[in-house]
């Protein structure tokens, strides 16, 4: 009898301890069949990461009492086709799996972060993650990889190293403000380890949300610092959801990605129209250009989506990106300078 009581007490103590910490696993799988023509070569075959990038995420949370909470995230994006990290090799017509451009193939995790939060005092987050200021926290972007513009303007984020970010609680139930900084690896052009500092402000007013973020990358030089500004807005009108993102970069010469570039501007617009029977239509446009005209690209995306369940979706899509400039620009696929890249395909996306 005593043994049973002791066992029950230990089990109860363990259960109480375990319930204080919550670990969840989530992610997305995306795969399908696609045809790509980049103006030089064509490719037809199975390809993943078209609607969104396949990923797996571990979320850890614990209630520390007194309104204080701990959270952590370990996440990785990957190619479902070969199981490899998603930023492995770029530059071929067959490479469909690029979610960004920050060398994540070398990282064990795309994101590794921890945070302490309090409802009254806000949240402090630190680790390897995307600063809210670099993509306006995603406000105005809800189309996944379709419509993604990548380049010097970080309208899609990109995670950074050694990041620390403080986010206020929602002020007056409308405004959220974030301050951040991060240490980066040395850039090839400057051989100086730069420091990022960012400011982000978001306003939520019912169906309308707007945000602005500005990030400065200081190379410790008298010239050549980057300043990126991203503005996002979205509105849910019921019959359709509208989104717009616009980013500018001053074209700093100290960054190897911006060498010889002048002021760069990228714009992405999206419209999602729900239909009956779990169907919807997604349309988008992209434009990225600099004042030197070495970068000049524009394109569109169009897809028909069908929700097979709350977690599984199939979609037919087509898109085109016309690179008129001598410097190549990519969306979620690899583009070619002075060439038009087009994609057509069908894919299945499952969230878990």
MARFI-138745 format. One record per residue (C-alpha): x, y, z. Coordinates in steps of 0.2 Angstrom, whole numbers, plus 5000, padded with zeros to 4 digits. Example, Ala and Ser with C-alpha at 12.3 -4.5 7.8 and 13.67 -1.06 7.14 Angstrom:
! residues 2
506249785039
506849955036
***
This chain:
! residues 352
500050005000
501450125005
502350084989
500850124979
500650294988
502450334985
502250294967
500750394965
501550544974
503050534963
501950524947
500950674953
502550774956
503250734939
501550774931
501550944939
503250984934
502950924916
501451024915
502351184919
503351174903
502551154886
503451084871
502551084854
503151024837
502451114821
502951134803
502451134785
502751014770
502651074752
502950974737
502350964719
502650964700
503351114691
503951174674
505251324674
505951424660
507251544664
507551604647
509051494644
508651324650
507051234655
506651114669
505150994672
504950884687
504550864705
505051014716
504651074734
504451234743
503351324730
501951394740
502951394756
504551334762
504551164771
505051184789
504951104806
504851204822
505051164841
504151294852
504551284871
503551384884
503551394903
502551494915
503751564928
502351644938
501951824942
501551864924
503251814918
503451684904
504851604895
504851544877
506151474865
506051424846
507151304836
506651304818
507451244802
506851264784
507351124772
507051054754
505750904755
506450844739
508150794746
508050834764
509450954764
509451134770
508551254759
509951374755
511151244748
511551284730
510851424719
510951474701
510151334692
508451314684
508151164694
508451254711
506651304717
506951304736
507751474740
506751554754
508051694757
509851734755
510851724771
511951564770
510751464781
511451304773
512851314786
511651334801
511051194812
509451294814
508651434804
508051514820
508651484838
507951604850
507451624868
506251764875
505651824892
503951914892
502751994903
501052064899
501352234907
503252254903
503452174885
504652044878
506452034877
507051904863
508851854860
509751734848
509651704829
508051764821
507351894809
507252074816
505452144815
506152304807
506952204792
505252154785
503952264794
503652094804
502852024789
501352154788
500652154770
501451984766
500251834767
500651744751
502051624756
503351604744
502351664729
502651844727
504251844737
505551974732
507351944737
508752054735
509652194744
508052254752
507552134765
505652134762
505651954767
506751964783
508251854784
508851794801
510351884809
511551824822
511851894840
510151974839
509252064854
507552134852
506352224865
504552234860
503252334870
501552264875
500152334864
500052524868
498252594869
497752424861
498452494845
500252514844
501752394846
503552454846
505152354844
506952404847
508352284841
510152264838
511252124831
513052074828
513452014810
514851914802
516152024793
515652074775
516752024761
516952204754
517352284771
518152144781
517252234796
516052144807
514452254806
513152294819
511252304815
510152424824
508252424821
506652514825
504952444821
503152514824
501552424821
499752484822
498252364822
496552444820
495252314817
495352244799
496752364795
498652344800
500152454795
501952444800
503652524797
505352464801
507052544798
508652444800
510452524800
511952414797
513552504803
515152444796
516252554807
516752654792
516552834788
515552784772
514552634767
513252604780
511652524774
509952594779
508452484775
506652554777
505152434775
503352484775
501952354775
500052374776
498552254775
496752264775
495452124776
493852184767
492952024770
492751984751
494652004749
496252034758
497452164752
499252174756
500652294751
502552304755
503752434750
505652434754
507052544750
508952524752
510252664751
511452544741
512952554753
514552514745
515252424760
514052274758
514652144745
512752124740
512552304736
514252344728
514052474714
512152484717
511252654719
509652674729
508552514727
506652504729
505652344730
503752334730
502652184732
500752184731
499552044735
497652004734
496851854741
495051824736
494051684745
492851584735
491551454740
491951274744
493651314752
494351384736
495251554734
496251654721
497951734725
498651864714
500151974716
501452084708
503252124711
504352264706
506152294711
507252434703
508752544707
509152714701
510652654691
509552534681
510652394683
509252314693
507552324684
506352174686
504452154687
503252014688
501651934693
500951784702
499251694700
498651544709
497051444712
496951364729
495851224736
495851184755
495650994756
495551014775
496151144788
497951074786
498051024768
497951134753
498251104734
498551244722
498851274703
499951424700
500851524687
502151664688
503351764678
504751884682
505551984669
507352044673
507752194661
509352244671
511052174670
510952114689
509851964692
508351974704
507551824711
505851794718
505651624727
506451544711
508151584703
508151724690
509351764676
509951934671
509152014656
507951854655
506151814659
505851674671
504151584671
503451444682
501951344681
501451194692
500351114705
500851074723
500151014739
500551094756
500151014773
500351104790
500551004806
***
